Amino acid sequence: QVQLVESGGGLVQAGGSLRLSCAASGSGFSINTMGWYRQAPGKQREFVARISTGDTTKYADFVKGRFSISRDNAKNTVYLQMNSLKPEDTAVYHCNLNYWRYAKLYDSWGQGSQVTVSS
């Protein structure tokens, strides 16, 4: 079993910053990508950012220039630095791990971190 533990959500004023962390633990797996998705009330889950083992990154257009994703391979941890936050960034943010196990790809999800941005 691969488990993800998230931390770092909270309440911040518009224009502020937060950093989310997500640590993967378990055995017998090899990370392909780690990333973040978010789900606002009444909306579908949407992609935010992703980083590969080679540190290639991809961002949703609505966070480009404001959010930055990074990872610590030694700790199997991914971070999402969120700057210039807007009220519309309010959502539950879920960490995603895409990993290899026995030559197959799997997805694992974190429990979710609430991010609330007040105006």
Buried (B, 14 or more C-beta within 10 A) or exposed (E): EBEBEBEBBEEBEEEBEBBBBBBBEBEEBEBBBBBBBBBBEEEEBEBBBBBBEEEEBEBBEEBEEBBBBBBEEEEBBBBBBBBEBBEEBBBBBBBBBBBEEEEEEEEBBBEBBEBBBEE
